[in-house]
Amino acid sequence: MTGQKFKTPPSKITLGMVAEKAGVGPATVDRVINERGNVSKAAQKKVIEAARQLGLKRILPKSYHRHIRIEIILARPELPLIARISDEMINVARGLTGSVTIHRNILKEETPEQISSALVKTTCDGVIVYAPNHALVNSAISMLKKRGVHVVAIISDLPHSGRLAYAGMNHHQAGRTAGYLMHNTVHRPGPIVILCNHLGFQSHIQRVEGFSNYLKENNKNLTITAIVEGGDDRDRSEIKLRETFSRQKDIVGIYNVGAANRGVAAAIRADILAERPVFIGHELTPFTASFLREKTMSFTIDQAPELQARFAIEVLLREFGFMASGTPSPPYHSPVPIIIYSPENIPGSAEPN
């Protein structure tokens, strides 16, 4: 329309804009942001809140943050996924201001009793936890919420627990992706075996459901003959798979929704089956990379644990008033992608040492 002017949104938030929103002068904003002092607490609060609402792309002064502590509760550090999450937490902690301290609590077992006990005992302001979807865990998180402690579920969601956010992939979608890959890779009808830790983890339930639903909808010739619970243990998974293979030697595919990929590879290499099956699993590690290269494994689906760790910490920093470029805003939606690796796109970082 001729003569009508449209205002475009500013590409950069200025201190003047913060001053206008806070109802103070630019000099006051400058003193608060650059920690020059001589500003009342009420004015400080107005400026900081205005800066947050406008999304000022800088970390606000440490003097306006109380010291906060974040506890990371993970179990079974021997699992590659847990090791990657834990390592990334250390990397993130190195770059944080002194106003934030991260404590890692690495449990040997992933039982609901141990995890819920660790949750209840926390003295931190925020918690990031990987746990099974169990009444004890959900109750502990609800208790922390009443105490004002923010909890972020990582890797596997706890949707009925009162948690603040979830940092992880869409596991139902990942399962359907595995189903799609299986459907398009297996070249003859036959039974499929699913291996999981156990069905107490929301992530494993959703992957199994997504995979099963895809095959039911798209391939009547592939039938799931067994769901084997191997506890994410290499030896136990290998033994159980060998027993399953001995009972049914025409198995054409294996979908491992959890860890123990080395156990799966060992069972396949035993050549109990009439033909080597299509093997689809999760997580890119030096082991799965080697399985892909030798064609024992067809695909692995990675869930970017480093991104999960960063997102979980950023959510808590946002809740405690720390602002930085790219910080997520509520309602929090996990940005973790589904990444598919085949023998043709293994990154150099996955090469064995």
FENFENSUL-V693685 format. One record per run of one state. SS is the DSSP state (a for helix, b for strand, c for the rest). FROM is the first residue (numbers start at 1). LEN is the number of residues. If there is no record, write none. Layout:
BEGIN
ss=[SS | SS]
from=[FROM | FROM]
len=[LEN | LEN]
END
This chain:
BEGIN
ss=[c | a | c | a | c | a | c | a | c | b | c | a | c | b | c | a | c | b | c | a | c | b | c | b | c | a | c | b | c | a | c | b | c | a | c | b | c | a | c | b | c | a | c | b | c | a | c | b | c | a | c]
from=[1 | 15 | 23 | 26 | 34 | 41 | 55 | 62 | 65 | 68 | 76 | 80 | 95 | 100 | 108 | 112 | 122 | 126 | 130 | 135 | 147 | 150 | 155 | 165 | 168 | 171 | 186 | 190 | 197 | 202 | 219 | 222 | 230 | 234 | 248 | 253 | 257 | 261 | 270 | 278 | 283 | 286 | 294 | 299 | 303 | 305 | 320 | 339 | 342 | 348 | 351]
len=[14 | 8 | 3 | 8 | 7 | 14 | 7 | 3 | 3 | 8 | 4 | 15 | 5 | 8 | 4 | 10 | 4 | 4 | 5 | 12 | 3 | 5 | 10 | 3 | 3 | 15 | 4 | 7 | 5 | 17 | 3 | 8 | 4 | 14 | 5 | 4 | 4 | 9 | 8 | 5 | 3 | 8 | 5 | 4 | 2 | 15 | 19 | 3 | 6 | 3 | 3]
END
